[in-house]
Amino acid sequence: MRPLFSETSVAAVRLIIAVTFSVATIFIDSRFDALTMVRQAVKTALWPVEQVAYFPGQFSSEVSDWMQSQNLITERLEVITLENERLRTEQLKLQTLRAENAELRRLLGVKERVNERLLQAQIQRLSNDPFVHRVTINRGLLAGVTGGSPVISADGLVGQVVVAYPHAADVLLMTDATHHLPVQVTRTRERAIAVGIGRMDRIELRNLPDTVDIVPGDLLETSGLGDRFQPGIPVAEVKQVIRAQGQPFTRVIAVPLTPMARLSLVMVDLAEGES
């Protein structure tokens, strides 16, 4: 036996009822605002659901923005770091140039005070042997440098050329243990021989009479004896006078005025070398 109403007709009736109800609801709401409170209640009830639904998208967007910001900050930090390193390098170069310019001005002052032929030179190498105090300068025979030429700095005597090559020369420092230098005390004109002892910061005067007039603070200069160095070149400052009881001789310790360990620029006295 067939049913009075088929499933298709029931579904159609339900659809018609739903559409009619919807149209009536829309008409009533648009004309009388009867469902405003209902909409607000529904929206309030669904607000947490909306937030939960929007959260993944908002979170991913914020994470993406944060990562882009971090990448931008990292790139800027790298640029700033590189720029800082460049500026530090430039600052070091500037300090080096300032020191060299100051040394050049001092050397020019020496050249103006000394009426001789002075040739500027730069120290290229130091001796690898700690017991041999020699340096190599970048001037040689082609520039007029010869063996025996005195070498001075803005502070005083450095040493003398021992070997000259076409483009370079070896200089024996006055602090070398084999170097002997005729000197005199500026204050009293007492003469002596200054001997290197293998230390950059010290020379000695040995076998002086016990009655010699010399005290700490006295300045030593070249005496001109031996015709190797012109007289009056500053050499060292007396630091200690040792008079041993019962001994006939006095030993004097002096500190070179020229900072041997920090030398970079020197002057070669060509006139003395030629003579």
MIDOSE-1310 file (N, C-alpha, C; in nm, 2 decimals, decimal comma, always signed):
residues 275
mrpl	+0,09/-0,12/+0,00/+0,00/+0,00/+0,00/+0,09/+0,12/+0,00; +0,06/+0,21/-0,09/+0,14/+0,34/-0,10/+0,10/+0,44/+0,00; +0,20/+0,51/+0,06/+0,17/+0,61/+0,16/+0,10/+0,73/+0,10; +0,02/+0,80/+0,19/-0,06/+0,91/+0,13/+0,03/+1,02/+0,08
fset	+0,14/+1,05/+0,15/+0,23/+1,15/+0,10/+0,37/+1,09/+0,08; +0,43/+1,12/-0,03/+0,56/+1,07/-0,06/+0,67/+1,15/+0,01; +0,79/+1,10/+0,02/+0,90/+1,17/+0,08/+0,93/+1,30/+0,01; +0,91/+1,30/-0,12/+0,95/+1,42/-0,20/+0,85/+1,53/-0,17
svaa	+0,72/+1,50/-0,15/+0,62/+1,60/-0,13/+0,64/+1,66/+0,01; +0,68/+1,57/+0,11/+0,71/+1,62/+0,25/+0,82/+1,72/+0,25; +0,93/+1,69/+0,18/+1,05/+1,78/+0,17/+1,01/+1,91/+0,11; +0,93/+1,90/+0,00/+0,89/+2,03/-0,06/+0,80/+2,11/+0,03
vrli	+0,72/+2,05/+0,11/+0,63/+2,12/+0,20/+0,72/+2,19/+0,31; +0,82/+2,12/+0,36/+0,92/+2,17/+0,46/+0,99/+2,29/+0,40; +1,03/+2,28/+0,27/+1,11/+2,39/+0,21/+1,02/+2,51/+0,20; +0,89/+2,49/+0,16/+0,80/+2,61/+0,14/+0,78/+2,67/+0,28
iavt	+0,76/+2,59/+0,38/+0,74/+2,65/+0,51/+0,86/+2,73/+0,56; +0,98/+2,68/+0,53/+1,10/+2,75/+0,58/+1,12/+2,88/+0,50; +1,10/+2,87/+0,37/+1,11/+2,99/+0,29/+1,01/+3,10/+0,33; +0,89/+3,05/+0,35/+0,78/+3,15/+0,40/+0,82/+3,21/+0,53
fsva	+0,87/+3,13/+0,62/+0,91/+3,18/+0,76/+1,02/+3,28/+0,74; +1,12/+3,25/+0,66/+1,23/+3,34/+0,64/+1,19/+3,47/+0,58; +1,11/+3,47/+0,48/+1,06/+3,59/+0,42/+0,98/+3,67/+0,51; +0,90/+3,61/+0,59/+0,82/+3,68/+0,69/+0,91/+3,74/+0,80
tifi	+1,01/+3,67/+0,84/+1,10/+3,72/+0,94/+1,18/+3,84/+0,89; +1,23/+3,83/+0,77/+1,30/+3,94/+0,71/+1,21/+4,06/+0,69; +1,08/+4,04/+0,65/+0,99/+4,15/+0,63/+0,96/+4,22/+0,77; +0,93/+4,14/+0,87/+0,90/+4,20/+1,00/+1,02/+4,27/+1,06
dsrf	+1,14/+4,21/+1,04/+1,26/+4,28/+1,10/+1,29/+4,41/+1,03; +1,27/+4,41/+0,89/+1,30/+4,53/+0,82/+1,20/+4,64/+0,85; +1,08/+4,61/+0,88/+0,97/+4,70/+0,90/+0,96/+4,75/+1,04; +0,98/+4,66/+1,14/+0,96/+4,69/+1,28/+1,08/+4,67/+1,37
dalt	+1,20/+4,63/+1,31/+1,32/+4,60/+1,39/+1,29/+4,51/+1,51; +1,21/+4,41/+1,48/+1,17/+4,33/+1,59/+1,28/+4,23/+1,64; +1,38/+4,20/+1,55/+1,48/+4,10/+1,58/+1,61/+4,16/+1,62; +1,61/+4,29/+1,65/+1,74/+4,35/+1,68/+1,80/+4,29/+1,81
mvrq	+1,72/+4,27/+1,91/+1,77/+4,21/+2,03/+1,82/+4,07/+2,01; +1,74/+4,00/+1,92/+1,78/+3,86/+1,89/+1,92/+3,86/+1,82; +1,94/+3,95/+1,73/+2,07/+3,95/+1,66/+2,18/+3,99/+1,75; +2,16/+4,08/+1,84/+2,26/+4,12/+1,94/+2,30/+4,00/+2,03
avkt	+2,19/+3,93/+2,07/+2,21/+3,82/+2,16/+2,29/+3,71/+2,09; +2,25/+3,68/+1,96/+2,32/+3,58/+1,89/+2,47/+3,62/+1,86; +2,49/+3,75/+1,83/+2,63/+3,80/+1,80/+2,71/+3,79/+1,92; +2,65/+3,83/+2,04/+2,73/+3,82/+2,16/+2,76/+3,68/+2,20
alwp	+2,67/+3,59/+2,17/+2,70/+3,45/+2,20/+2,80/+3,39/+2,11; +2,80/+3,44/+1,98/+2,90/+3,38/+1,89/+3,03/+3,45/+1,89; +3,05/+3,56/+1,97/+3,18/+3,64/+1,96/+3,30/+3,55/+2,00; +3,29/+3,47/+2,11/+3,41/+3,38/+2,14/+3,44/+3,29/+2,02
veqv	+3,34/+3,24/+1,96/+3,36/+3,15/+1,85/+3,43/+3,22/+1,73; +3,39/+3,35/+1,71/+3,46/+3,43/+1,60/+3,61/+3,45/+1,64; +3,63/+3,48/+1,76/+3,77/+3,51/+1,81/+3,86/+3,38/+1,79; +3,80/+3,27/+1,83/+3,87/+3,14/+1,81/+3,90/+3,11/+1,67
ayfp	+3,80/+3,14/+1,58/+3,81/+3,12/+1,44/+3,92/+3,21/+1,37; +3,92/+3,34/+1,42/+4,01/+3,43/+1,37/+4,15/+3,42/+1,42; +4,17/+3,35/+1,54/+4,30/+3,34/+1,60/+4,41/+3,29/+1,52; +4,39/+3,17/+1,45/+4,50/+3,12/+1,37/+4,55/+3,22/+1,26
gqfs	+4,46/+3,28/+1,20/+4,50/+3,38/+1,09/+4,57/+3,50/+1,15; +4,52/+3,55/+1,26/+4,59/+3,66/+1,33/+4,73/+3,62/+1,38; +4,73/+3,51/+1,44/+4,86/+3,46/+1,50/+4,97/+3,44/+1,39; +4,93/+3,38/+1,28/+5,02/+3,36/+1,17/+5,06/+3,49/+1,11
sevs	+4,97/+3,59/+1,10/+5,01/+3,72/+1,05/+5,10/+3,79/+1,14; +5,08/+3,79/+1,27/+5,17/+3,85/+1,36/+5,31/+3,79/+1,37; +5,31/+3,65/+1,36/+5,44/+3,58/+1,36/+5,51/+3,62/+1,23; +5,44/+3,63/+1,12/+5,51/+3,67/+0,99/+5,57/+3,81/+1,00
dwmq	+5,49/+3,90/+1,06/+5,53/+4,04/+1,08/+5,65/+4,05/+1,17; +5,65/+3,96/+1,28/+5,76/+3,96/+1,37/+5,89/+3,91/+1,31; +5,87/+3,80/+1,23/+5,99/+3,75/+1,16/+6,05/+3,85/+1,06; +5,96/+3,92/+0,99/+6,01/+4,02/+0,90/+6,08/+4,13/+0,97
sqnl	+6,03/+4,17/+1,09/+6,09/+4,27/+1,17/+6,23/+4,23/+1,22; +6,23/+4,10/+1,27/+6,36/+4,05/+1,31/+6,47/+4,04/+1,20; +6,42/+4,00/+1,08/+6,52/+3,99/+0,97/+6,57/+4,13/+0,94; +6,48/+4,23/+0,94/+6,52/+4,36/+0,91/+6,61/+4,42/+1,01
iter	+6,58/+4,39/+1,14/+6,67/+4,43/+1,25/+6,81/+4,37/+1,24; +6,81/+4,24/+1,20/+6,94/+4,16/+1,19/+7,02/+4,22/+1,07; +6,95/+4,25/+0,96/+7,02/+4,31/+0,85/+7,08/+4,45/+0,89; +7,00/+4,53/+0,96/+7,05/+4,66/+1,00/+7,17/+4,65/+1,09
levi	+7,16/+4,55/+1,19/+7,27/+4,53/+1,28/+7,40/+4,49/+1,21; +7,38/+4,40/+1,11/+7,50/+4,36/+1,03/+7,56/+4,48/+0,96; +7,47/+4,57/+0,90/+7,52/+4,69/+0,83/+7,59/+4,78/+0,93; +7,53/+4,80/+1,05/+7,59/+4,88/+1,15/+7,72/+4,83/+1,20
tlen	+7,73/+4,70/+1,22/+7,85/+4,63/+1,26/+7,96/+4,65/+1,16; +7,93/+4,63/+1,04/+8,03/+4,65/+0,93/+8,08/+4,79/+0,93; +7,98/+4,89/+0,94/+8,02/+5,03/+0,94/+8,10/+5,06/+1,06; +8,07/+5,01/+1,17/+8,15/+5,03/+1,29/+8,29/+4,98/+1,28
erlr	+8,31/+4,86/+1,22/+8,44/+4,81/+1,20/+8,52/+4,89/+1,10; +8,45/+4,94/+1,00/+8,52/+5,03/+0,90/+8,57/+5,16/+0,97; +8,48/+5,21/+1,05/+8,51/+5,34/+1,12/+8,63/+5,32/+1,22; +8,63/+5,20/+1,29/+8,74/+5,17/+1,38/+8,87/+5,16/+1,31
teql	+8,86/+5,09/+1,19/+8,98/+5,08/+1,11/+9,03/+5,22/+1,06; +8,94/+5,30/+1,02/+8,98/+5,44/+0,98/+9,03/+5,52/+1,09; +8,98/+5,49/+1,21/+9,03/+5,57/+1,33/+9,17/+5,52/+1,36; +9,20/+5,39/+1,35/+9,33/+5,34/+1,38/+9,43/+5,40/+1,27
klqt	+9,39/+5,40/+1,15/+9,47/+5,46/+1,04/+9,50/+5,61/+1,07; +9,39/+5,68/+1,12/+9,41/+5,82/+1,14/+9,51/+5,84/+1,26; +9,50/+5,76/+1,36/+9,59/+5,77/+1,48/+9,73/+5,74/+1,43; +9,75/+5,64/+1,34/+9,88/+5,61/+1,29/+9,94/+5,73/+1,21
lrae	+9,85/+5,79/+1,13/+9,90/+5,90/+1,05/+9,93/+6,02/+1,14; +9,85/+6,04/+1,24/+9,88/+6,16/+1,33/+10,01/+6,14/+1,40; +10,04/+6,01/+1,44/+10,17/+5,98/+1,51/+10,29/+6,00/+1,41; +10,27/+5,96/+1,29/+10,37/+5,97/+1,19/+10,39/+6,12/+1,15
nael	+10,28/+6,20/+1,14/+10,30/+6,34/+1,12/+10,37/+6,41/+1,23; +10,33/+6,37/+1,35/+10,40/+6,44/+1,47/+10,55/+6,41/+1,47; +10,58/+6,28/+1,43/+10,73/+6,24/+1,43/+10,80/+6,32/+1,31; +10,73/+6,33/+1,20/+10,79/+6,41/+1,09/+10,81/+6,55/+1,12
rrll	+10,71/+6,61/+1,20/+10,74/+6,75/+1,24/+10,85/+6,76/+1,33; +10,87/+6,67/+1,42/+10,99/+6,67/+1,51/+11,12/+6,65/+1,43; +11,12/+6,56/+1,33/+11,24/+6,54/+1,25/+11,27/+6,67/+1,17; +11,17/+6,73/+1,12/+11,19/+6,86/+1,04/+11,25/+6,96/+1,13
gvke	+11,20/+6,96/+1,26/+11,26/+7,06/+1,35/+11,41/+7,03/+1,38; +11,44/+6,90/+1,39/+11,59/+6,87/+1,40/+11,66/+6,91/+1,28; +11,61/+6,89/+1,16/+11,67/+6,93/+1,04/+11,70/+7,08/+1,03; +11,60/+7,16/+1,08/+11,62/+7,30/+1,08/+11,73/+7,35/+1,18
rvne	+11,74/+7,27/+1,29/+11,84/+7,31/+1,39/+11,98/+7,27/+1,35; +11,99/+7,16/+1,28/+12,12/+7,11/+1,25/+12,16/+7,15/+1,10; +12,27/+7,21/+1,09/+12,31/+7,26/+0,96/+12,39/+7,15/+0,88; +12,32/+7,04/+0,86/+12,39/+6,93/+0,79/+12,29/+6,87/+0,69
rllq	+12,34/+6,78/+0,61/+12,26/+6,71/+0,51/+12,19/+6,59/+0,58; +12,06/+6,60/+0,60/+11,99/+6,49/+0,67/+11,89/+6,43/+0,57; +11,89/+6,29/+0,57/+11,81/+6,22/+0,48/+11,71/+6,14/+0,57; +11,58/+6,16/+0,54/+11,48/+6,09/+0,62/+11,47/+5,94/+0,57
aqiq	+11,46/+5,85/+0,67/+11,45/+5,71/+0,63/+11,35/+5,64/+0,73; +11,30/+5,53/+0,69/+11,20/+5,46/+0,77/+11,26/+5,32/+0,80; +11,23/+5,28/+0,92/+11,28/+5,15/+0,97/+11,19/+5,04/+0,91; +11,25/+4,94/+0,84/+11,17/+4,84/+0,78/+11,18/+4,71/+0,86
rlsn	+11,29/+4,67/+0,92/+11,30/+4,55/+0,99/+11,39/+4,56/+1,12; +11,36/+4,48/+1,21/+11,44/+4,47/+1,33/+11,52/+4,34/+1,33; +11,63/+4,33/+1,39/+11,70/+4,21/+1,40/+11,63/+4,10/+1,48; +11,63/+3,98/+1,43/+11,56/+3,87/+1,50/+11,64/+3,82/+1,62
dpfv	+11,76/+3,85/+1,62/+11,85/+3,81/+1,74/+11,83/+3,91/+1,85; +11,78/+3,87/+1,97/+11,76/+3,96/+2,08/+11,89/+4,02/+2,13; +12,01/+3,96/+2,10/+12,14/+4,01/+2,15/+12,21/+4,10/+2,05; +12,15/+4,12/+1,93/+12,20/+4,20/+1,83/+12,11/+4,32/+1,80
hrvt	+12,15/+4,44/+1,83/+12,06/+4,55/+1,82/+12,09/+4,62/+1,68; +12,02/+4,57/+1,58/+12,04/+4,62/+1,44/+11,90/+4,64/+1,38; +11,89/+4,75/+1,30/+11,76/+4,77/+1,22/+11,80/+4,79/+1,08; +11,71/+4,77/+0,99/+11,73/+4,80/+0,85/+11,64/+4,91/+0,81
inrg	+11,70/+5,01/+0,74/+11,62/+5,13/+0,69/+11,61/+5,12/+0,54; +11,51/+5,20/+0,49/+11,48/+5,19/+0,34/+11,56/+5,28/+0,26; +11,67/+5,33/+0,30/+11,76/+5,41/+0,22/+11,90/+5,35/+0,21; +11,96/+5,36/+0,09/+12,09/+5,29/+0,07/+12,18/+5,38/-0,01
llag	+12,27/+5,31/-0,08/+12,38/+5,37/-0,16/+12,32/+5,47/-0,26; +12,21/+5,43/-0,32/+12,16/+5,52/-0,43/+12,10/+5,65/-0,37; +12,07/+5,65/-0,24/+12,03/+5,78/-0,18/+12,14/+5,85/-0,11; +12,26/+5,80/-0,12/+12,38/+5,87/-0,06/+12,42/+5,82/+0,07
vtgg	+12,36/+5,71/+0,12/+12,39/+5,65/+0,25/+12,52/+5,56/+0,23; +12,61/+5,58/+0,32/+12,74/+5,50/+0,32/+12,76/+5,45/+0,46; +12,86/+5,35/+0,46/+12,89/+5,29/+0,59/+12,95/+5,40/+0,68; +12,91/+5,39/+0,81/+12,96/+5,49/+0,90/+12,87/+5,61/+0,92
spvi	+12,77/+5,63/+0,84/+12,68/+5,75/+0,84/+12,61/+5,75/+0,98; +12,61/+5,86/+1,05/+12,53/+5,86/+1,18/+12,38/+5,86/+1,15; +12,31/+5,80/+1,24/+12,16/+5,80/+1,23/+12,11/+5,86/+1,36; +12,02/+5,96/+1,34/+11,96/+6,03/+1,46/+11,81/+6,03/+1,45
sadg	+11,74/+6,06/+1,56/+11,60/+6,08/+1,56/+11,57/+6,22/+1,62; +11,44/+6,25/+1,64/+11,40/+6,38/+1,69/+11,45/+6,39/+1,83; +11,48/+6,28/+1,90/+11,52/+6,29/+2,04/+11,67/+6,29/+2,06; +11,74/+6,23/+1,97/+11,88/+6,22/+1,99/+11,94/+6,11/+1,90
lvgq	+12,06/+6,07/+1,94/+12,14/+5,97/+1,86/+12,07/+5,83/+1,86; +12,08/+5,77/+1,74/+12,02/+5,63/+1,73/+12,14/+5,53/+1,72; +12,23/+5,56/+1,62/+12,34/+5,47/+1,60/+12,41/+5,51/+1,47; +12,47/+5,41/+1,40/+12,54/+5,44/+1,28/+12,52/+5,33/+1,18
vvva	+12,53/+5,36/+1,05/+12,52/+5,27/+0,94/+12,64/+5,18/+0,94; +12,63/+5,05/+0,94/+12,74/+4,96/+0,93/+12,75/+4,89/+0,79; +12,64/+4,87/+0,73/+12,64/+4,81/+0,59/+12,54/+4,88/+0,51; +12,58/+4,93/+0,39/+12,49/+5,00/+0,30/+12,47/+4,92/+0,17
ypha	+12,35/+4,90/+0,13/+12,31/+4,83/+0,01/+12,25/+4,93/-0,09; +12,23/+4,89/-0,21/+12,18/+4,99/-0,31/+12,05/+5,06/-0,26; +11,95/+4,98/-0,20/+11,82/+5,04/-0,16/+11,79/+5,03/-0,01; +11,89/+4,99/+0,06/+11,87/+4,97/+0,21/+12,00/+4,98/+0,28
advl	+11,99/+4,98/+0,41/+12,12/+4,99/+0,49/+12,09/+4,93/+0,63; +12,19/+4,87/+0,69/+12,18/+4,82/+0,83/+12,24/+4,92/+0,92; +12,16/+4,94/+1,03/+12,21/+5,04/+1,13/+12,23/+4,97/+1,26; +12,35/+4,99/+1,32/+12,39/+4,94/+1,45/+12,34/+5,04/+1,55
lmtd	+12,25/+5,00/+1,64/+12,21/+5,09/+1,75/+12,31/+5,11/+1,85; +12,31/+5,22/+1,92/+12,41/+5,25/+2,02/+12,40/+5,17/+2,14; +12,28/+5,10/+2,16/+12,26/+5,01/+2,27/+12,32/+4,87/+2,25; +12,37/+4,84/+2,13/+12,43/+4,71/+2,10/+12,55/+4,69/+2,19
athh	+12,58/+4,56/+2,23/+12,69/+4,53/+2,32/+12,82/+4,56/+2,25; +12,83/+4,57/+2,12/+12,96/+4,59/+2,06/+12,98/+4,74/+2,02; +12,89/+4,83/+2,06/+12,90/+4,97/+2,02/+12,96/+5,05/+2,13; +13,06/+5,13/+2,09/+13,13/+5,22/+2,19/+13,12/+5,36/+2,13
lpvq	+13,08/+5,46/+2,22/+13,05/+5,59/+2,17/+13,12/+5,69/+2,26; +13,20/+5,78/+2,20/+13,26/+5,89/+2,28/+13,16/+5,99/+2,32; +13,14/+6,02/+2,44/+13,04/+6,12/+2,49/+13,10/+6,21/+2,59; +13,02/+6,31/+2,63/+13,06/+6,41/+2,73/+12,94/+6,45/+2,81
vtrt	+12,96/+6,49/+2,93/+12,86/+6,54/+3,01/+12,83/+6,68/+2,98; +12,71/+6,71/+2,94/+12,67/+6,85/+2,89/+12,71/+6,95/+3,00; +12,69/+6,92/+3,13/+12,70/+7,02/+3,23/+12,85/+7,05/+3,26; +12,93/+6,95/+3,27/+13,07/+6,96/+3,31/+13,17/+6,94/+3,20
rera	+13,13/+6,89/+3,09/+13,22/+6,86/+2,97/+13,31/+6,74/+3,00; +13,28/+6,67/+3,11/+13,36/+6,55/+3,14/+13,34/+6,45/+3,02; +13,45/+6,39/+2,98/+13,44/+6,29/+2,87/+13,45/+6,15/+2,91; +13,38/+6,06/+2,84/+13,38/+5,92/+2,87/+13,34/+5,84/+2,74
iavg	+13,34/+5,71/+2,76/+13,30/+5,62/+2,65/+13,17/+5,55/+2,70; +13,06/+5,57/+2,62/+12,94/+5,50/+2,65/+12,94/+5,37/+2,58; +12,90/+5,26/+2,65/+12,90/+5,13/+2,60/+12,76/+5,07/+2,61; +12,72/+5,01/+2,49/+12,60/+4,94/+2,49/+12,61/+4,81/+2,57
igrm	+12,50/+4,77/+2,64/+12,50/+4,64/+2,72/+12,40/+4,54/+2,67; +12,35/+4,57/+2,55/+12,25/+4,47/+2,49/+12,11/+4,49/+2,54; +12,08/+4,61/+2,60/+11,94/+4,64/+2,64/+11,90/+4,77/+2,57; +11,78/+4,77/+2,52/+11,73/+4,89/+2,45/+11,72/+5,02/+2,54
drie	+11,70/+5,00/+2,67/+11,68/+5,11/+2,76/+11,79/+5,15/+2,84; +11,92/+5,11/+2,81/+12,03/+5,13/+2,90/+12,16/+5,13/+2,82; +12,25/+5,22/+2,86/+12,39/+5,22/+2,82/+12,47/+5,25/+2,95; +12,60/+5,23/+2,95/+12,68/+5,25/+3,07/+12,81/+5,32/+3,03
lrnl	+12,86/+5,40/+3,13/+12,99/+5,46/+3,13/+13,07/+5,39/+3,23; +13,19/+5,33/+3,19/+13,27/+5,25/+3,28/+13,40/+5,31/+3,30; +13,47/+5,26/+3,41/+13,60/+5,30/+3,44/+13,63/+5,45/+3,45; +13,53/+5,52/+3,50/+13,54/+5,66/+3,53/+13,62/+5,68/+3,66
pdtv	+13,69/+5,79/+3,67/+13,76/+5,82/+3,80/+13,66/+5,84/+3,91; +13,70/+5,80/+4,03/+13,61/+5,81/+4,14/+13,57/+5,95/+4,17; +13,65/+6,05/+4,13/+13,63/+6,19/+4,16/+13,55/+6,26/+4,04; +13,50/+6,18/+3,95/+13,43/+6,24/+3,83/+13,31/+6,32/+3,88
divp	+13,28/+6,44/+3,82/+13,17/+6,52/+3,86/+13,05/+6,48/+3,77; +12,97/+6,39/+3,81/+12,85/+6,35/+3,74/+12,74/+6,30/+3,84; +12,62/+6,34/+3,81/+12,51/+6,31/+3,91/+12,39/+6,27/+3,82; +12,30/+6,19/+3,89/+12,17/+6,16/+3,81/+12,10/+6,28/+3,76
gdll	+12,05/+6,27/+3,64/+11,99/+6,39/+3,58/+12,07/+6,46/+3,48; +12,21/+6,43/+3,48/+12,30/+6,49/+3,38/+12,27/+6,44/+3,25; +12,28/+6,52/+3,15/+12,26/+6,48/+3,01/+12,40/+6,45/+2,94; +12,40/+6,34/+2,86/+12,52/+6,30/+2,78/+12,49/+6,34/+2,64
etsg	+12,60/+6,39/+2,57/+12,60/+6,42/+2,43/+12,72/+6,37/+2,36; +12,72/+6,36/+2,23/+12,84/+6,32/+2,16/+12,95/+6,42/+2,18; +13,07/+6,38/+2,19/+13,19/+6,47/+2,22/+13,26/+6,51/+2,09; +13,24/+6,43/+1,98/+13,30/+6,46/+1,86/+13,44/+6,39/+1,84
lgdr	+13,49/+6,33/+1,94/+13,61/+6,25/+1,93/+13,60/+6,13/+1,84; +13,70/+6,11/+1,76/+13,69/+6,00/+1,67/+13,64/+6,04/+1,53; +13,59/+6,16/+1,52/+13,54/+6,22/+1,39/+13,43/+6,13/+1,33; +13,36/+6,06/+1,41/+13,25/+5,98/+1,36/+13,11/+6,05/+1,38
fqpg	+13,09/+6,11/+1,49/+12,97/+6,19/+1,52/+13,01/+6,33/+1,55; +12,93/+6,42/+1,49/+12,95/+6,56/+1,52/+12,92/+6,59/+1,67; +12,99/+6,68/+1,74/+12,96/+6,70/+1,88/+12,83/+6,77/+1,91; +12,77/+6,74/+2,02/+12,65/+6,80/+2,07/+12,52/+6,73/+2,04
ipva	+12,53/+6,61/+1,98/+12,41/+6,53/+1,96/+12,36/+6,47/+2,09; +12,24/+6,49/+2,14/+12,19/+6,43/+2,26/+12,20/+6,28/+2,26; +12,24/+6,22/+2,37/+12,26/+6,08/+2,37/+12,17/+6,01/+2,48; +12,19/+6,05/+2,60/+12,12/+5,98/+2,71/+12,11/+6,07/+2,83
evkq	+12,04/+6,02/+2,93/+12,03/+6,09/+3,06/+12,08/+6,00/+3,17; +12,16/+6,05/+3,26/+12,22/+5,97/+3,37/+12,11/+5,94/+3,47; +12,10/+5,81/+3,50/+12,00/+5,76/+3,60/+12,06/+5,72/+3,73; +12,18/+5,66/+3,72/+12,24/+5,61/+3,84/+12,39/+5,62/+3,84
vira	+12,45/+5,66/+3,95/+12,60/+5,67/+3,96/+12,64/+5,58/+4,07; +12,72/+5,48/+4,03/+12,76/+5,37/+4,13/+12,90/+5,39/+4,17; +12,93/+5,42/+4,30/+13,06/+5,44/+4,35/+13,08/+5,33/+4,46; +13,15/+5,23/+4,42/+13,17/+5,12/+4,52/+13,29/+5,16/+4,62
qgqp	+13,26/+5,13/+4,74/+13,36/+5,17/+4,85/+13,49/+5,09/+4,83; +13,60/+5,16/+4,83/+13,73/+5,10/+4,81/+13,77/+5,07/+4,67; +13,68/+5,11/+4,57/+13,71/+5,09/+4,43/+13,75/+5,23/+4,37; +13,85/+5,23/+4,28/+13,90/+5,36/+4,22/+13,81/+5,41/+4,10
ftrv	+13,72/+5,32/+4,06/+13,64/+5,36/+3,94/+13,50/+5,37/+3,98; +13,43/+5,45/+3,89/+13,29/+5,48/+3,91/+13,21/+5,42/+3,78; +13,10/+5,36/+3,80/+13,02/+5,31/+3,69/+12,89/+5,40/+3,69; +12,85/+5,44/+3,57/+12,73/+5,52/+3,55/+12,64/+5,45/+3,45
iavp	+12,51/+5,45/+3,49/+12,40/+5,39/+3,41/+12,32/+5,51/+3,36; +12,29/+5,50/+3,23/+12,22/+5,61/+3,16/+12,11/+5,55/+3,07; +12,00/+5,63/+3,05/+11,89/+5,58/+2,97/+11,90/+5,66/+2,84; +11,90/+5,59/+2,72/+11,90/+5,67/+2,59/+11,78/+5,76/+2,58
ltpm	+11,80/+5,88/+2,52/+11,69/+5,97/+2,50/+11,60/+5,93/+2,39; +11,65/+5,85/+2,30/+11,57/+5,80/+2,19/+11,50/+5,67/+2,23; +11,37/+5,66/+2,22/+11,30/+5,53/+2,25/+11,33/+5,42/+2,14; +11,44/+5,35/+2,16/+11,48/+5,26/+2,05/+11,37/+5,15/+2,01
arls	+11,30/+5,11/+2,11/+11,20/+5,00/+2,08/+11,08/+5,05/+2,00; +11,06/+5,18/+2,00/+10,94/+5,24/+1,93/+10,98/+5,32/+1,81; +11,10/+5,31/+1,76/+11,14/+5,39/+1,65/+11,07/+5,35/+1,52; +11,04/+5,45/+1,44/+10,98/+5,42/+1,31/+11,04/+5,51/+1,20
lvmv	+11,07/+5,64/+1,23/+11,13/+5,73/+1,14/+11,27/+5,78/+1,20; +11,37/+5,79/+1,11/+11,50/+5,84/+1,15/+11,56/+5,93/+1,05; +11,67/+5,99/+1,08/+11,74/+6,08/+0,99/+11,89/+6,02/+0,97; +11,94/+6,02/+0,85/+12,07/+5,98/+0,82/+12,15/+6,10/+0,79
dlae	+12,26/+6,12/+0,87/+12,35/+6,24/+0,84/+12,45/+6,21/+0,73; +12,41/+6,26/+0,61/+12,49/+6,22/+0,49/+12,62/+6,30/+0,50; +12,63/+6,42/+0,55/+12,75/+6,49/+0,56/+12,86/+6,42/+0,64; +12,82/+6,37/+0,75/+12,92/+6,29/+0,83/+12,96/+6,17/+0,76
ges	+12,87/+6,10/+0,69/+12,91/+5,98/+0,62/+13,01/+6,01/+0,51; +12,99/+6,12/+0,44/+13,08/+6,16/+0,33/+13,22/+6,19/+0,38; +13,22/+6,26/+0,50/+13,35/+6,29/+0,56/+13,43/+6,17/+0,61
